[in-house]
Amino acid sequence: MERKSVIALLAAFVASMVSGCAGGEKGSDIDIPDTLPFVFTREDSSQPPTEQETAAFTRKITGFWKDIDYFGWALWHAHGLHASYSPDMPEYGLWWQDTKAVKSGDLVTFVHYGGADNLEIRTSKVLAQAISLYLSSGDDVAGRLGELYCKGIVALFQGMLWGPDDPNIYVTARAIFTHNHEYTDRFGHRVAVDYDPVKKEKYDWNAHTVPNPSNPVFGSIWVRNMRSKDDLPHLFRVAPLMLRAARDAKDPAIRDAALVAWQYMQGFARDIVDHGYMIRTKEDGRCYVPTEEENPDAYKDLATFVNFENLIPNAECNPKLTSALLGYGDPMGNDCGNGISTQYEDVATQVHYFNYAIVRYFHLTAILHAILNGQNTIALKLLEGLVERVEAMESDDAERAEHMEWDADAASFLLAAGAAGLPLTGDEARLIQQRYSMAVDHYRQYKYWDLYDSSVPDGEYDYKPSRDAADTKHVRPEEMAYLIEYCYSPFRNPAGVDPVDCDVVLSPARWGE
């Protein structure tokens, strides 16, 4: 029998939390699966890493996290609006882009110079690791980072409110630019945030930077609108972890922040479904689906999952299925089969390499939300397709030769897939060890993990280290802790080969052993 939808079980609980009952008992009414609810295996004749190889890799990757203080770095690095700015405005933090760090004495100023169009990809990736580490170990820094990022995702909805009576509360921004301010963080660092360079009207094909002078939450601010589908697979992939934190977090502040973020994710998904699987935006108080400038009757592809339906039926099924399951707990007629839309994907991925990430990660969100809502038959079919997808990815030498980031991106995707129930093979475990080990060597050369160190001179620095090397592109900095989510995931498949010692990964006191 299919599992009862979580939506009905959560409705009353979410309503009470959002209306002011936050901070009470743990979310014991949240009924979600805590193990992979079926057996799923795959053939594997490859040689797994030896115990010694896995132990050495575990020591290397966890030692890296420890030595650079990965989550501490991410926490001081996260910013948006500090709690000290105003008691009348909510705090929030995000992992930014189009930002530089300027050091002057003991002050580091984050200067924003661009739209930060895809900051939710980055934030969601690290949020998944922060929640996973906090729930598995109780790590305080990871918990605080998870809380701040959950509030950041909510702030992107709040910043898109035009006036106190705006009824469209589940429409989100790409980014919001609130108020310049300075504060001292929990580590004693002096931090400043400067949004002034980006607070200028800018009208690009994919987004507009515009003022919102009547925002009821943050006052007079600026927003970057036209939230595109690029970030949604990563947002939707972390949503089940928000729900898990809402149930299991011991700290009520973390629990409440996670539950409110989940509620916004659910409302956002419903808004997409209710408007024909389209992503609405706002400008000057008007709520609409973006259209092409040259043809106002044509919707922008960035804001819809149905643009190609007339040419390729059900072309983007996985995001539609995910939206329906997240929003309403029901597939709503979306039958995606094994999750592979060959005709659409062949065209989309040749148009832009980044579309590989979109179609791959939406496949994972469809699996995760199917499992979450007890749609196990659907999840099994999708997992069968996921095997086909990863094996095609691994054997595609033409694309590997064309894109130097191919194997690094494959390694991180395999870990995310493993967290969604894919049993990893020996060869896949070896690829993960190889690419993450290479990335550790690369990032250890970065000299500016601690800008407050006296050896770092005053000046302007990149917001984060680059993944680029002369002959390759490494695993992205925001994906360097994917092993934590893999190890924590209740859906990690016992039939797979673990590339790491998960007991050590989930125990920060043992990192570097």
C-alpha positions in Angstrom: 0.0 0.0 0.0 1.3 3.5 -0.9 2.3 5.6 2.1 0.0 8.3 3.2 0.9 11.8 1.9 2.8 14.0 4.3 0.8 17.0 3.1 -2.3 16.3 5.1 -0.3 15.3 8.2 1.6 18.6 8.1 -1.2 21.0 7.4 -2.3 21.7 10.9 1.3 21.6 12.3 2.6 24.1 9.7 -0.3 26.4 10.4 0.3 26.4 14.1 4.1 27.0 13.7 3.7 29.9 11.2 0.9 31.5 13.3 3.2 31.9 16.3 3.4 28.5 18.0 7.0 28.0 17.1 9.4 26.9 19.7 7.2 24.2 21.2 7.6 20.5 21.1 9.5 18.6 18.4 7.6 18.0 15.2 6.4 14.5 16.3 3.4 14.8 14.0 5.7 14.7 10.9 5.5 11.2 9.5 8.3 10.6 6.9 10.3 7.5 6.0 13.5 6.9 7.8 14.9 4.2 5.6 14.9 3.4 1.9 11.4 1.7 1.7 12.3 -0.9 -0.8 15.2 -3.1 -2.0 17.0 -1.8 -5.1 20.2 -3.3 -6.5 22.3 -3.1 -9.6 24.9 -5.3 -11.2 28.5 -4.4 -10.4 31.6 -6.4 -11.4 34.0 -3.5 -10.7 36.7 -3.6 -7.9 35.8 -1.5 -4.9 38.4 0.6 -3.1 40.3 -1.3 -0.4 39.7 -0.6 3.3 43.1 1.1 3.3 42.3 3.3 0.4 38.9 4.3 1.9 40.5 5.0 5.3 43.2 7.2 3.6 40.6 9.1 1.6 38.4 9.6 4.7 41.4 11.0 6.6 42.2 13.3 3.7 38.7 14.8 3.1 37.7 15.1 6.8 41.1 16.6 7.6 40.6 19.2 5.0 37.2 20.2 6.4 38.8 20.4 9.9 41.9 22.3 8.8 40.1 25.0 6.9 37.1 25.0 9.3 34.8 24.5 6.4 31.5 25.1 8.2 33.0 27.9 10.3 34.2 29.6 7.1 30.8 29.2 5.5 29.1 30.7 8.5 31.2 33.9 8.7 31.0 34.0 4.9 27.2 33.8 4.9 25.5 37.2 5.1 22.4 39.1 4.1 21.0 41.0 7.1 22.5 40.5 10.6 20.3 40.2 13.6 21.8 43.3 15.1 20.7 45.6 12.3 17.1 46.0 13.5 14.8 44.2 15.9 12.0 44.8 13.5 13.6 42.9 10.6 14.4 39.2 10.4 18.0 38.1 10.1 19.1 35.9 7.1 22.2 34.7 5.4 23.0 33.3 2.0 26.0 31.9 0.0 26.4 34.7 -2.5 27.9 35.2 -6.0 28.9 38.4 -7.8 30.5 39.5 -4.5 34.0 40.4 -3.5 35.6 40.6 -0.1 37.6 43.8 0.8 39.9 43.7 3.8 40.9 46.8 5.7 42.6 46.2 9.0 40.3 43.9 11.1 37.3 44.6 8.9 36.1 42.6 5.9 33.5 44.1 3.7 31.4 42.0 1.3 30.8 44.3 -1.7 28.0 43.3 -4.0 28.5 44.2 -7.7 26.2 41.9 -9.6 22.8 40.3 -9.7 23.7 37.0 -8.0 21.3 35.2 -10.3 21.9 31.7 -9.1 22.8 32.1 -5.4 20.2 29.6 -4.4 22.1 26.8 -6.2 25.1 27.5 -4.0 23.1 28.1 -0.8 21.0 24.9 -1.2 24.0 22.7 -1.8 25.7 23.8 1.5 22.4 23.9 3.4 21.9 20.2 2.7 25.3 19.5 4.2 24.8 21.8 7.2 21.5 20.2 8.1 22.9 16.7 7.6 25.9 17.3 9.9 23.8 19.0 12.5 21.2 16.2 12.6 23.8 13.5 12.7 26.2 15.1 15.2 24.6 18.1 16.9 27.4 20.3 15.5 26.5 23.8 16.7 28.2 25.7 13.8 26.5 23.5 11.2 23.2 24.0 13.0 23.5 27.7 13.0 24.5 27.8 9.4 21.5 25.7 8.5 19.2 28.0 10.4 20.7 31.1 8.7 20.4 29.6 5.2 16.7 28.5 5.9 16.0 32.1 6.9 17.8 33.3 3.7 15.6 31.2 1.5 12.5 32.6 3.2 13.9 36.1 2.9 13.9 35.8 -0.9 10.1 35.3 -0.7 9.6 38.1 1.8 11.7 40.6 -0.2 9.3 40.1 -3.2 6.3 41.4 -1.3 5.0 44.7 -2.7 3.1 46.4 0.1 1.4 45.0 3.2 -1.5 43.5 1.3 0.3 41.6 -1.4 -1.6 38.3 -1.7 1.2 36.5 -3.6 3.4 35.4 -0.8 5.0 32.4 -2.5 6.8 34.2 -5.4 10.5 34.3 -4.9 13.4 36.5 -6.0 16.7 35.5 -7.5 18.3 37.8 -4.9 17.4 40.7 -2.7 19.6 43.6 -1.7 18.5 45.1 1.7 20.6 47.4 3.8 24.3 48.2 4.3 25.4 47.4 7.8 28.3 46.4 10.0 28.4 43.8 12.7 30.6 41.5 14.8 30.0 37.8 14.2 30.1 34.9 16.7 33.8 34.4 16.0 34.6 38.0 16.8 35.1 39.0 13.2 34.2 42.5 12.1 32.0 42.2 9.0 30.4 44.8 6.8 28.0 44.4 3.9 27.8 47.0 1.0 24.9 46.6 -1.5 25.3 50.1 -3.0 27.1 49.1 -6.2 24.3 46.7 -7.3 21.4 49.0 -6.4 20.9 50.3 -9.9 18.1 49.5 -12.4 19.3 46.9 -14.8 17.2 45.1 -17.4 18.7 41.8 -18.7 17.0 39.2 -20.8 16.8 36.8 -17.8 16.2 39.2 -14.9 15.7 42.7 -13.8 17.2 44.6 -10.9 14.6 47.0 -9.6 13.6 48.9 -6.5 10.9 47.7 -4.1 10.3 50.8 -2.0 7.3 49.4 -0.1 8.4 46.0 1.1 6.5 45.3 4.4 9.3 43.2 5.9 12.6 45.0 5.1 11.5 48.5 4.1 12.9 50.1 0.9 15.1 47.5 -0.8 16.1 46.3 -4.3 15.3 42.9 -5.8 16.6 40.8 -8.7 13.5 39.1 -10.1 12.6 36.3 -12.6 13.5 33.4 -10.4 14.5 30.8 -13.1 14.2 27.0 -13.0 18.0 26.6 -12.9 18.1 26.8 -9.0 14.9 24.8 -8.4 16.3 21.2 -8.5 18.7 22.2 -5.8 16.1 24.0 -3.7 13.6 21.1 -4.1 16.4 18.6 -3.3 17.1 20.2 0.1 13.4 20.6 1.0 13.0 17.0 2.4 16.0 17.8 4.7 14.2 21.0 5.9 11.3 18.7 6.8 13.5 16.3 8.6 15.1 19.2 10.6 11.6 20.4 11.4 11.0 17.0 13.0 14.3 16.1 14.5 16.3 19.3 15.4 16.7 19.6 19.1 17.3 23.4 19.0 13.8 25.0 18.6 15.3 28.0 16.6 16.7 25.6 14.0 13.5 23.5 14.0 11.3 26.6 13.5 13.5 28.0 10.7 13.5 24.7 8.9 9.7 24.3 9.2 9.0 27.8 7.9 11.4 27.3 5.0 9.6 24.0 4.2 6.3 25.8 4.3 7.5 28.3 1.7 8.9 25.6 -0.5 5.6 23.9 -0.4 3.7 27.1 -1.2 6.1 27.9 -4.0 5.6 24.5 -5.6 1.8 24.9 -5.3 2.0 28.3 -7.0 4.0 26.7 -9.9 1.4 23.9 -10.3 -1.6 26.2 -9.9 -0.3 28.4 -12.8 0.2 25.7 -15.3 3.7 24.7 -14.2 5.1 28.2 -14.6 7.3 30.2 -12.3 5.8 33.6 -11.6 7.7 36.8 -10.8 6.9 40.4 -9.8 7.8 43.9 -10.7 6.3 47.2 -9.5 3.7 45.1 -7.6 2.5 43.2 -10.7 2.7 39.4 -10.6 3.2 37.7 -13.9 5.0 34.9 -15.9 7.9 36.4 -17.8 7.5 36.6 -21.6 9.9 37.2 -24.5 10.5 40.8 -25.3 10.1 40.2 -29.0 7.0 38.1 -28.6 4.8 38.9 -25.6 2.7 35.8 -26.3 5.7 33.5 -25.7 6.8 32.6 -22.2 10.5 32.6 -21.4 11.8 29.1 -21.1 13.5 30.0 -17.8 10.1 30.3 -16.2 8.2 27.3 -17.4 8.2 23.5 -17.5 5.8 23.2 -20.4 7.4 25.2 -23.2 8.2 22.1 -25.3 5.0 20.1 -24.7 3.7 20.7 -28.2 6.9 19.3 -29.7 7.9 16.7 -27.1 5.0 15.5 -24.9 5.9 15.6 -21.2 9.4 17.0 -22.1 10.1 18.2 -18.6 8.2 15.7 -16.6 10.6 15.4 -13.6 10.2 19.0 -12.5 6.4 18.8 -12.9 6.2 15.7 -10.9 8.4 17.2 -8.2 6.3 20.3 -8.0 3.1 18.3 -7.7 4.5 16.0 -5.0 6.1 18.9 -3.0 3.1 21.1 -3.4 0.2 18.7 -3.0 1.7 15.3 -2.1 0.2 13.8 -5.2 1.7 13.1 -8.7 -1.4 14.8 -10.2 -1.2 12.7 -13.4 2.5 13.2 -14.1 3.8 9.9 -15.3 7.6 10.3 -15.9 8.4 6.6 -16.4 12.1 6.1 -15.8 12.7 9.9 -15.6 14.6 10.2 -18.9 13.2 12.5 -21.6 15.7 11.6 -24.4 14.6 14.0 -27.1 14.3 17.0 -24.9 17.5 16.3 -22.9 19.6 15.8 -26.1 18.7 19.2 -27.4 18.8 21.0 -24.0 22.3 19.8 -23.0 23.7 20.6 -26.4 22.4 24.2 -26.1 24.1 24.7 -22.8 26.3 22.5 -20.6 24.6 23.8 -17.5 21.4 22.1 -18.6 23.0 18.8 -17.6 22.8 19.8 -14.0 19.2 20.9 -14.3 18.0 17.6 -15.8 20.2 15.4 -13.6 19.2 17.0 -10.3 15.5 17.2 -11.2 15.7 13.4 -11.7 16.9 13.2 -8.1 14.2 15.5 -6.7 11.5 13.4 -8.4 12.9 10.3 -6.6 13.2 12.0 -3.2 9.7 13.5 -3.2 8.2 10.2 -4.5 9.8 8.4 -1.6 8.8 11.1 0.9 5.1 10.8 -0.2 5.0 7.0 -0.3 4.9 6.8 -4.1 7.3 3.9 -4.1 6.3 2.4 -7.4 7.1 5.7 -9.1 10.4 6.0 -7.2 11.5 2.5 -8.2 11.0 3.3 -11.9 12.8 6.6 -11.5 15.7 4.8 -9.9 15.9 2.4 -12.8 16.2 5.4 -15.1 18.8 6.9 -12.8 21.0 3.9 -13.3 20.7 4.4 -17.0 21.5 8.1 -16.7 24.6 7.7 -14.6 26.0 4.8 -16.7 25.5 7.0 -19.9 27.2 9.9 -18.1 30.2 7.7 -17.1 30.7 6.3 -20.6 30.3 9.6 -22.6 33.9 10.1 -23.7 32.9 12.8 -26.2 31.4 15.1 -23.6 34.2 14.3 -21.2 36.7 15.5 -23.9 34.6 18.6 -24.5 34.1 19.6 -20.9 37.0 19.5 -18.5 34.6 19.6 -15.5 32.8 16.5 -16.6 34.3 14.0 -14.1 34.3 16.4 -11.2 30.6 17.2 -11.8 29.9 13.5 -12.2 31.6 12.7 -8.8 29.5 15.2 -6.9 26.3 14.1 -8.7 27.0 10.5 -7.8 27.1 11.4 -4.2 23.8 13.2 -4.5 22.4 10.3 -6.3 23.6 8.0 -3.6 21.8 10.1 -1.1 18.6 9.4 -3.1 18.9 5.6 -3.1 21.3 4.8 -5.9 23.7 2.0 -4.9 27.2 3.1 -5.9 29.5 0.7 -7.7 33.1 0.2 -7.0 34.2 2.2 -10.0 31.9 5.1 -8.9 33.4 5.0 -5.4 36.8 5.2 -6.9 35.9 8.1 -9.1 34.5 10.0 -6.1 37.7 9.3 -4.1 39.9 10.4 -7.1 38.1 13.7 -7.9 37.5 14.7 -4.3 41.2 14.0 -3.4 42.3 16.1 -6.4 40.0 18.9 -5.2 41.5 18.8 -1.7 45.0 19.1 -3.1 43.8 22.1 -5.2 41.9 24.0 -2.5 44.7 23.5 0.1 46.8 25.8 -2.1 44.3 28.6 -1.6 45.9 31.2 0.8 42.9 33.1 1.9 40.6 30.8 3.8 41.1 33.1 6.8 41.1 36.7 5.6 41.5 37.8 9.2 44.9 36.2 9.6 47.6 38.8 10.1 49.6 37.3 7.2 46.8 38.4 4.7 47.4 42.0 3.6 44.7 44.6 3.1 43.1 44.4 -0.3 40.4 42.9 -2.5 39.8 39.2 -2.6 37.5 36.7 -4.4 34.4 35.7 -2.4 35.5 32.1 -2.7 38.3 30.0 -4.2 38.1 29.2 -7.9 37.6 25.6 -9.0 39.7 26.2 -12.1 43.1 24.7 -12.7 45.3 24.7 -15.8 44.1 21.3 -17.1 40.9 20.6 -15.3 38.0 22.0 -13.2 37.7 20.6 -9.7 34.7 19.8 -7.6 33.1 23.1 -6.7 33.8 24.6 -3.2 30.1 24.4 -2.3 30.1 20.7 -3.1 33.1 19.7 -1.1 31.1 18.4 1.8 28.6 16.3 -0.3 29.9 13.2 1.5 28.2 14.4 4.7 24.7 14.3 3.1 25.5 11.0 1.5 26.5 9.4 4.8 23.6 11.0 6.7 20.8 10.2 4.2 18.2 7.7 5.4 18.0 6.6 1.8 21.6 5.6 1.4 21.5 2.2 -0.2 23.1 -0.6 1.8 23.7 -2.4 -1.5 26.2 0.2 -2.6 29.9 0.7 -2.1 30.7 3.5 0.3 33.5 5.7 -0.9 34.2 6.9 2.7 34.0 5.8 6.3 30.6 7.3 7.2 31.2 6.9 11.0 34.1 9.3 10.8 32.4 11.7 8.3 29.4 12.1 10.7 31.7 12.6 13.8 33.5 16.0 13.6 35.6 15.1 16.6 37.2 12.3 14.5 37.9 14.3 11.4 41.4 13.8 10.2 41.7 10.3 11.8 
